[in-house]
Amino acid sequence: MDHGAKVKSEVKSEGGPRVESEPGSDPRRALPAVDRLVEAVTQSDPGLPAWAALAGARRALEGARAQLAASRAADGGPSLLLDQLARSAADLAHDLAGGHPQRVVNATGIPLHTNLGRAPLAPGAAAAVAAAASGYSDLELDLASGRRGNRLDPICAKLELLTGAAGTLAVNNNASALMLALDTLARGREVIVSRGELVEIGGSFRVPDIMERAGVVLVEVGTTNRTRAADYARAIGPNTALLLKVHRSNFELRGFVAEASLPELAEVASAHGIPLIEDLGSGTLVDLRERGFPAEIFAPARLGLGADVVCFSGDKLLGGPQAGILLGSQPEIDAMRRNPFARAVRLDKLSLAALDWTLEAYLDGRAETEIPILRQLLAPLGELEDRARALAERLAKHPASAGRKIEVAPDQGFVGGGSLPGFALDSWVVTVRESNQADRLAESLRRATTPVLARVRDGAVVLDVRTLLPGDEDLIERALAGG
């Protein structure tokens, strides 16, 4: 019992011992002591680390105190079961001790699911990270001369070979890439952007906020739905530093719309002697137009269309680690390299190792077969149907599937991750129905030893095979069996 607490009795119930306080006293005083709750947690789950059980017990008691305090005025406070508190504490302890981020199965059909970590690394890139992490390396050492080297030189050399850009740079993410470009080329001066491109990405992160932090003056032109090259030209003045074009990464405009193309903006910028930056958001280093993908995602071509600097993410369509890639003319990129802010946003050795391996896979011609995101995007529809039918047959044979209706159907998904809004991916899915309990089944999949994330639609759990990695079928079968 809580030391010093004035407790009237313990009443047995189906849920275990219930603690009740004397009439008129503060019900929070009847809560068990921390050590007693820790003992209950460790008895029910002896595998939990001691620190996690203690932290879980403390957090559960804090929650119970808040609950009792909120309800006390209404009815004197509810009775609390020790077993109930112990379960809550154990759940909190597991969350703390489970490791983060943990491996999950992506059965949503969204290859670049931001909540699930966007692009998975190729096994070779993951091995490169492990090698870089487990020992010393020549991160900033020129082995030939024995003198200090530059950590970015090997990465930038590969980027130049892949893109033909005169200057290249890599930083820790694309937001940093844009901030570095703006801070370097436009601090204290005006940057012109279309109102239709002042986007907000995940986590309430807005382009105007980035520009403000970079110390530039935002000049909006056009309207939300229609902006022409002439709007940019009219806004250019003596304090204009550059033009900025931003990819609308997570939405699209339809209907009565117009926007200035990159070549049109390049012509305006060139006529006034100012640079043009394009924040592409998500770009790839292979041209996928013949596979049905929009031309705009091929980053090197954007330079050929007139952009002076292009920036995009490394962990989206490129299929590498989180990074921000900058391609451009030599003077602008060199200026960014010299900016002290570049040190604050530089890549660490683990990201460099993964990015280096990824770029080498592109150079070797192995990208489409070895980089997971490209494999997923380019998977033939017939292959996806075969995989869906094989998975459905496997699940239907499992004893745990008794009473479930398992079917195969064509479907559509999206790229995700702020890439190609509105661009649909034809796919094949396995649907699982269980007595109209789709939400409950989806929750049980999320709580599996290896959580499975799926869609819920029309009373069914929908498993899209496009985003399954090798071995995921085993994990899905185990999760549906309650493991």
C-alpha positions as CSV (number, residue, x, y, z in Angstrom):
1,M,0.0,0.0,0.0
2,D,1.0,3.6,-0.4
3,H,3.2,4.5,2.6
4,G,1.4,6.9,4.9
5,A,-1.9,6.5,3.1
6,K,-5.1,6.1,5.1
7,V,-6.7,3.1,3.3
8,K,-10.0,1.7,4.4
9,S,-10.0,-1.7,2.5
10,E,-9.0,-3.8,-0.4
11,V,-12.0,-5.3,-2.2
12,K,-11.6,-8.4,-4.4
13,S,-13.1,-8.3,-7.8
14,E,-12.8,-10.1,-11.2
15,G,-10.2,-7.6,-12.3
16,G,-8.0,-8.1,-9.2
17,P,-7.5,-6.1,-6.0
18,R,-9.3,-2.8,-6.1
19,V,-8.1,0.1,-3.9
20,E,-10.6,2.3,-2.3
21,S,-10.1,5.3,0.0
22,E,-12.1,6.4,3.0
23,P,-15.2,8.4,2.2
24,G,-14.4,12.1,1.8
25,S,-10.6,11.5,1.4
26,D,-8.6,12.2,-1.7
27,P,-8.9,9.0,-3.8
28,R,-5.4,9.5,-5.1
29,R,-4.0,8.5,-1.7
30,A,-5.3,5.0,-2.3
31,L,-3.1,4.4,-5.3
32,P,-0.4,1.8,-4.8
33,A,3.1,2.8,-4.1
34,V,5.5,2.8,-7.0
35,D,7.5,-0.3,-5.7
36,R,4.3,-2.3,-5.4
37,L,3.2,-1.5,-8.9
38,V,6.7,-2.3,-10.2
39,E,6.5,-5.7,-8.5
40,A,3.2,-6.4,-10.1
41,V,4.6,-5.5,-13.5
42,T,7.7,-7.6,-13.3
43,Q,5.8,-10.6,-12.0
44,S,3.5,-10.5,-15.0
45,D,6.3,-9.7,-17.5
46,P,9.7,-10.8,-16.0
47,G,11.5,-10.0,-19.3
48,L,11.1,-6.3,-19.0
49,P,14.2,-4.3,-18.0
50,A,14.1,-2.9,-14.5
51,W,14.5,0.7,-15.7
52,A,11.6,0.3,-18.1
53,A,9.3,-1.3,-15.5
54,L,10.1,1.6,-13.0
55,A,9.5,4.3,-15.6
56,G,6.3,2.6,-16.8
57,A,5.0,2.4,-13.3
58,R,5.7,6.0,-12.6
59,R,4.0,7.1,-15.8
60,A,1.0,4.9,-15.2
61,L,0.6,6.4,-11.7
62,E,0.9,9.9,-13.0
63,G,-1.9,9.1,-15.5
64,A,-4.1,7.6,-12.8
65,R,-3.6,10.6,-10.5
66,A,-4.6,13.0,-13.4
67,Q,-7.7,10.8,-14.1
68,L,-8.8,10.8,-10.5
69,A,-8.2,14.5,-10.1
70,A,-10.3,15.2,-13.2
71,S,-13.2,13.0,-12.1
72,R,-13.2,13.7,-8.3
73,A,-15.5,16.7,-8.4
74,A,-18.1,14.7,-10.3
75,D,-18.4,11.4,-8.4
76,G,-15.6,11.2,-5.8
77,G,-13.4,9.4,-8.3
78,P,-13.6,5.9,-9.9
79,S,-12.2,2.8,-8.2
80,L,-9.0,1.6,-9.8
81,L,-7.9,-2.0,-10.2
82,L,-4.3,-2.9,-9.5
83,D,-4.2,-5.3,-12.5
84,Q,-5.5,-2.4,-14.7
85,L,-2.7,-0.2,-13.5
86,A,-0.1,-3.0,-14.0
87,R,-1.3,-3.6,-17.6
88,S,-1.0,0.1,-18.3
89,A,2.4,0.3,-16.7
90,A,3.6,-2.8,-18.7
91,D,2.4,-1.3,-22.0
92,L,4.3,2.0,-21.2
93,A,7.4,0.0,-20.3
94,H,7.3,-2.0,-23.5
95,D,7.0,1.2,-25.5
96,L,10.1,2.5,-23.8
97,A,12.1,-0.7,-24.0
98,G,11.1,-1.7,-27.5
99,G,13.7,0.3,-29.4
100,H,12.9,3.1,-31.8
101,P,12.5,3.1,-34.7
102,Q,11.4,-0.6,-34.9
103,R,11.0,-2.7,-38.0
104,V,7.5,-2.8,-39.4
105,V,5.9,-4.3,-42.5
106,N,4.6,-1.8,-45.0
107,A,1.5,-3.3,-46.6
108,T,-0.1,0.0,-47.4
109,G,1.0,0.1,-51.0
110,I,2.7,3.5,-50.5
111,P,6.4,3.1,-51.2
112,L,7.5,6.4,-49.7
113,H,5.3,6.4,-46.6
114,T,6.6,9.3,-44.5
115,N,5.3,7.8,-41.2
116,L,7.2,4.6,-42.0
117,G,10.5,6.1,-42.8
118,R,10.2,6.7,-46.6
119,A,12.5,4.7,-48.8
120,P,14.1,1.6,-47.2
121,L,17.8,1.3,-47.8
122,A,19.2,-1.4,-50.1
123,P,20.9,-4.2,-48.2
124,G,24.2,-3.1,-49.7
125,A,23.7,0.4,-48.4
126,A,22.8,-0.9,-45.0
127,A,25.9,-3.0,-44.9
128,A,28.0,0.1,-45.8
129,V,26.4,1.9,-42.9
130,A,27.3,-1.0,-40.6
131,A,30.9,-1.0,-41.8
132,A,31.2,2.7,-41.3
133,A,29.7,2.6,-37.8
134,S,31.7,-0.4,-36.5
135,G,35.2,1.0,-36.9
136,Y,37.4,3.9,-37.9
137,S,37.3,5.3,-41.4
138,D,39.0,7.7,-43.8
139,L,36.1,10.1,-43.4
140,E,38.2,13.2,-43.6
141,L,41.6,11.8,-44.5
142,D,43.4,11.7,-47.8
143,L,45.2,8.4,-47.6
144,A,47.5,9.2,-50.5
145,S,49.0,12.3,-48.9
146,G,48.2,11.5,-45.2
147,R,46.7,15.0,-44.9
148,R,43.2,16.1,-44.0
149,G,40.6,15.4,-46.7
150,N,37.1,16.6,-47.5
151,R,34.3,14.2,-46.5
152,L,32.1,15.3,-49.4
153,D,34.6,15.0,-52.3
154,P,33.8,11.3,-53.1
155,I,30.1,11.9,-53.0
156,C,30.2,15.0,-55.1
157,A,32.4,13.3,-57.7
158,K,29.8,10.6,-58.1
159,L,27.0,13.1,-58.3
160,E,28.8,15.0,-61.0
161,L,29.3,11.9,-63.0
162,L,25.7,10.9,-62.7
163,T,24.1,14.3,-63.4
164,G,26.6,16.3,-65.5
165,A,26.3,19.2,-63.1
166,A,29.2,21.5,-62.8
167,G,28.7,21.8,-59.0
168,T,27.2,19.4,-56.5
169,L,26.7,19.3,-52.7
170,A,25.0,17.0,-50.2
171,V,23.6,18.1,-46.8
172,N,21.4,16.4,-44.2
173,N,18.0,17.0,-45.7
174,N,16.2,18.9,-48.5
175,A,14.9,21.6,-46.2
176,S,18.5,22.3,-45.2
177,A,19.5,22.3,-48.8
178,L,16.9,25.0,-49.6
179,M,17.8,27.0,-46.5
180,L,21.5,26.9,-47.4
181,A,20.8,28.0,-50.9
182,L,18.6,30.9,-49.8
183,D,21.0,32.0,-47.0
184,T,23.9,31.9,-49.4
185,L,22.4,33.6,-52.5
186,A,19.7,35.8,-51.1
187,R,20.1,36.7,-47.4
188,G,18.6,40.2,-46.8
189,R,17.2,40.4,-50.3
190,E,14.0,39.5,-52.1
191,V,13.0,36.1,-53.4
192,I,10.1,35.8,-55.8
193,V,7.7,32.8,-55.5
194,S,4.3,32.0,-56.9
195,R,1.4,32.0,-54.4
196,G,0.4,28.6,-55.7
197,E,3.8,27.2,-54.6
198,L,3.9,28.4,-50.9
199,V,3.4,24.8,-49.7
200,E,3.1,23.3,-46.3
201,I,4.7,19.8,-45.9
202,G,4.3,17.3,-43.0
203,G,4.6,18.6,-39.5
204,S,3.2,22.1,-40.3
205,F,6.6,22.9,-42.0
206,R,6.0,25.8,-44.4
207,V,8.0,27.2,-47.3
208,P,7.4,30.8,-46.0
209,D,8.8,29.8,-42.6
210,I,11.9,28.4,-44.2
211,M,12.4,31.5,-46.2
212,E,12.0,33.7,-43.1
213,R,14.6,31.6,-41.2
214,A,16.9,32.0,-44.1
215,G,16.8,35.7,-43.8
216,V,15.2,36.5,-47.2
217,V,12.3,38.7,-48.1
218,L,9.4,36.8,-49.6
219,V,7.7,38.4,-52.6
220,E,4.5,36.6,-53.7
221,V,3.3,36.8,-57.3
222,G,0.3,35.5,-59.1
223,T,-2.7,33.9,-57.5
224,T,-3.3,30.6,-55.8
225,N,-4.4,28.9,-59.1
226,R,-2.8,31.0,-61.9
227,T,0.7,32.5,-62.1
228,R,2.4,33.5,-65.3
229,A,6.1,34.3,-66.2
230,A,5.0,37.9,-66.7
231,D,4.0,38.1,-63.0
232,Y,7.6,37.2,-62.0
233,A,9.1,39.7,-64.4
234,R,6.9,42.6,-63.1
235,A,8.0,41.8,-59.5
236,I,11.7,42.0,-60.2
237,G,13.3,45.1,-58.7
238,P,16.8,46.3,-57.6
239,N,16.6,44.2,-54.4
240,T,15.6,40.9,-56.1
241,A,18.1,38.2,-55.5
242,L,16.6,35.2,-57.3
243,L,13.5,33.4,-58.5
244,L,12.3,30.3,-56.7
245,K,10.1,27.5,-58.1
246,V,8.8,25.0,-55.6
247,H,7.3,21.6,-56.5
248,R,3.8,21.1,-55.1
249,S,4.8,17.9,-53.4
250,N,1.7,16.9,-51.6
251,F,-1.2,18.4,-53.6
252,E,-2.2,19.3,-57.1
253,L,-4.2,22.1,-58.7
254,R,-6.8,21.3,-61.3
255,G,-9.3,23.2,-63.3
256,F,-8.8,26.9,-64.1
257,V,-5.0,26.9,-63.5
258,A,-1.8,28.1,-65.0
259,E,1.8,28.1,-64.0
260,A,5.1,29.3,-65.5
261,S,7.2,26.5,-66.8
262,L,10.8,26.1,-65.8
263,P,12.1,27.3,-69.3
264,E,9.9,30.3,-69.1
265,L,11.2,31.3,-65.7
266,A,14.8,30.6,-66.8
267,E,14.3,33.1,-69.6
268,V,13.0,35.7,-67.2
269,A,15.9,35.1,-64.7
270,S,18.5,35.2,-67.5
271,A,17.1,38.5,-68.9
272,H,17.5,40.1,-65.5
273,G,20.8,38.5,-64.6
274,I,19.5,36.6,-61.5
275,P,19.7,32.9,-60.6
276,L,16.7,30.5,-60.7
277,I,16.4,27.8,-58.0
278,E,14.0,24.9,-58.2
279,D,13.1,23.0,-55.0
280,L,12.1,19.7,-56.7
281,G,11.3,18.0,-53.4
282,S,11.8,14.5,-54.8
283,G,13.9,13.6,-57.7
284,T,15.5,10.6,-59.3
285,L,18.7,10.0,-61.2
286,V,17.2,7.7,-63.8
287,D,14.9,8.9,-66.6
288,L,11.6,7.1,-66.1
289,R,9.5,8.8,-68.7
290,E,9.3,5.7,-70.9
291,R,7.9,3.8,-67.9
292,G,5.0,6.2,-67.6
293,F,6.4,8.5,-64.9
294,P,6.4,12.3,-65.2
295,A,9.4,13.9,-66.8
296,E,9.7,16.4,-64.0
297,I,11.2,13.9,-61.5
298,F,14.4,13.4,-63.5
299,A,16.6,15.9,-61.6
300,P,19.5,16.3,-64.1
301,A,17.1,17.4,-66.8
302,R,16.0,20.3,-64.7
303,L,19.4,21.9,-65.1
304,G,19.1,21.5,-68.9
305,L,15.8,23.3,-68.7
306,G,17.4,26.4,-67.2
307,A,17.5,26.0,-63.4
308,D,20.8,27.3,-61.9
309,V,20.3,25.2,-58.8
310,V,18.1,22.2,-58.2
311,C,17.6,20.6,-54.7
312,F,15.8,17.4,-53.8
313,S,15.7,14.6,-51.1
314,G,18.0,11.6,-50.9
315,D,15.5,9.4,-49.1
316,K,12.6,9.7,-51.6
317,L,12.7,8.7,-55.2
318,L,16.5,8.5,-55.1
319,G,16.2,5.6,-52.7
320,G,19.1,6.5,-50.4
321,P,19.4,7.8,-46.9
322,Q,18.0,11.1,-45.6
323,A,19.9,13.8,-47.4
324,G,19.5,17.0,-49.4
325,I,21.1,17.0,-52.8
326,L,22.1,20.2,-54.5
327,L,23.0,20.3,-58.2
328,G,23.9,23.5,-60.0
329,S,26.4,25.9,-61.5
330,Q,29.9,26.0,-60.0
331,P,29.8,29.6,-58.6
332,E,26.6,29.1,-56.7
333,I,27.5,25.7,-55.3
334,D,31.0,26.9,-54.3
335,A,29.4,29.8,-52.5
336,M,27.3,27.4,-50.5
337,R,30.3,25.3,-49.6
338,R,31.9,28.3,-48.1
339,N,28.9,29.3,-46.1
340,P,29.4,28.6,-42.3
341,F,25.9,27.2,-42.2
342,A,27.0,24.3,-44.4
343,R,28.9,22.9,-41.4
344,A,25.7,22.9,-39.3
345,V,23.8,20.8,-41.9
346,R,26.6,18.5,-43.1
347,L,26.0,14.8,-43.5
348,D,27.4,12.4,-40.8
349,K,29.5,9.4,-41.7
350,L,26.6,6.9,-41.7
351,S,24.5,8.8,-44.1
352,L,27.6,9.4,-46.3
353,A,28.3,5.7,-46.4
354,A,24.7,4.9,-47.4
355,L,24.6,7.6,-50.0
356,D,27.9,6.7,-51.5
357,W,26.8,3.1,-52.0
358,T,23.5,4.2,-53.5
359,L,25.2,6.5,-56.0
360,E,27.6,3.8,-56.9
361,A,24.7,1.4,-57.6
362,Y,23.4,4.0,-60.1
363,L,26.8,4.3,-61.7
364,D,27.1,0.5,-62.0
365,G,23.6,0.2,-63.6
366,R,22.4,-1.8,-60.6
367,A,19.9,0.7,-59.2
368,E,16.7,-0.7,-60.7
369,T,17.4,-4.2,-59.4
370,E,19.0,-3.4,-56.0
371,I,17.4,-0.2,-54.8
372,P,14.1,-1.2,-53.1
373,I,12.1,2.0,-54.1
374,L,12.9,1.6,-57.8
375,R,12.1,-2.1,-57.7
376,Q,8.7,-1.3,-56.1
377,L,7.9,1.5,-58.5
378,L,8.8,-0.5,-61.6
379,A,7.4,-3.9,-60.5
380,P,5.3,-5.3,-63.5
381,L,1.6,-5.6,-62.8
382,G,1.6,-9.3,-63.7
383,E,4.3,-9.9,-61.1
384,L,2.2,-8.1,-58.4
385,E,-0.8,-10.2,-59.3
386,D,1.2,-13.4,-58.9
387,R,2.5,-12.3,-55.6
388,A,-0.9,-11.3,-54.3
389,R,-2.4,-14.7,-55.3
390,A,0.4,-16.6,-53.7
391,L,0.0,-14.6,-50.4
392,A,-3.7,-15.1,-50.4
393,E,-3.4,-18.8,-50.9
394,R,-0.8,-19.0,-48.2
395,L,-3.0,-17.1,-45.7
396,A,-6.1,-19.0,-46.5
397,K,-4.4,-22.3,-45.7
398,H,-3.4,-21.2,-42.2
399,P,-5.6,-22.5,-39.3
400,A,-5.9,-18.9,-37.9
401,S,-7.8,-17.9,-41.1
402,A,-10.9,-20.0,-40.2
403,G,-13.9,-17.7,-40.4
404,R,-12.0,-15.1,-42.5
405,K,-12.8,-14.3,-46.1
406,I,-9.6,-13.8,-48.1
407,E,-9.7,-12.4,-51.6
408,V,-7.4,-11.0,-54.3
409,A,-8.3,-7.8,-56.3
410,P,-6.7,-5.1,-58.4
411,D,-6.3,-1.8,-56.7
412,Q,-4.4,1.5,-56.9
413,G,-1.9,3.2,-54.6
414,F,0.2,6.3,-54.5
415,V,3.9,7.0,-54.3
416,G,3.7,9.1,-51.1
417,G,6.4,11.0,-49.3
418,G,5.5,14.3,-51.0
419,S,6.3,12.8,-54.4
420,L,4.1,12.8,-57.5
421,P,0.7,14.0,-56.0
422,G,-2.2,12.5,-57.9
423,F,0.0,9.9,-59.8
424,A,-1.7,6.6,-59.2
425,L,0.1,3.2,-59.1
426,D,-1.9,0.2,-60.3
427,S,-1.4,-2.7,-58.0
428,W,-2.8,-5.9,-56.6
429,V,-4.0,-6.5,-53.0
430,V,-5.1,-9.2,-50.7
431,T,-8.3,-8.3,-48.7
432,V,-9.0,-10.0,-45.3
433,R,-12.6,-9.8,-43.8
434,E,-13.4,-11.0,-40.4
435,S,-17.0,-10.5,-39.1
436,N,-17.0,-6.8,-39.9
437,Q,-14.1,-6.4,-37.4
438,A,-11.7,-4.7,-39.8
439,D,-10.6,-2.0,-37.4
440,R,-9.9,-4.5,-34.7
441,L,-8.0,-6.8,-37.0
442,A,-5.9,-3.8,-38.2
443,E,-5.1,-2.9,-34.6
444,S,-4.0,-6.5,-33.8
445,L,-1.7,-6.4,-36.8
446,R,-0.2,-3.1,-35.6
447,R,0.4,-4.8,-32.2
448,A,2.1,-7.9,-33.6
449,T,5.7,-8.7,-32.7
450,T,6.7,-7.2,-36.0
451,P,3.9,-4.7,-36.6
452,V,2.0,-4.9,-40.0
453,L,0.6,-1.6,-41.4
454,A,-2.2,-2.0,-43.8
455,R,-5.2,-0.1,-45.2
456,V,-8.8,-0.5,-44.0
457,R,-11.5,-0.1,-46.6
458,D,-15.1,-1.2,-46.9
459,G,-14.9,-3.4,-43.9
460,A,-11.8,-5.2,-44.9
461,V,-8.0,-5.1,-44.2
462,V,-6.2,-4.4,-47.4
463,L,-2.7,-5.7,-47.9
464,D,-0.9,-4.2,-50.9
465,V,2.0,-6.5,-52.1
466,R,3.8,-3.7,-54.0
467,T,5.5,-2.5,-50.8
468,L,6.4,-5.8,-49.3
469,L,10.1,-6.6,-48.8
470,P,11.6,-10.1,-49.0
471,G,10.4,-12.1,-46.0
472,D,7.4,-9.9,-45.2
473,E,4.9,-12.6,-46.2
474,D,6.2,-14.7,-43.3
475,L,5.7,-11.7,-40.9
476,I,2.2,-11.1,-42.2
477,E,1.2,-14.7,-41.7
478,R,2.6,-14.7,-38.2
479,A,0.8,-11.4,-37.4
480,L,-2.6,-12.7,-38.6
481,A,-2.1,-15.8,-36.5
482,G,-1.7,-13.5,-33.4
483,G,2.1,-13.6,-33.2
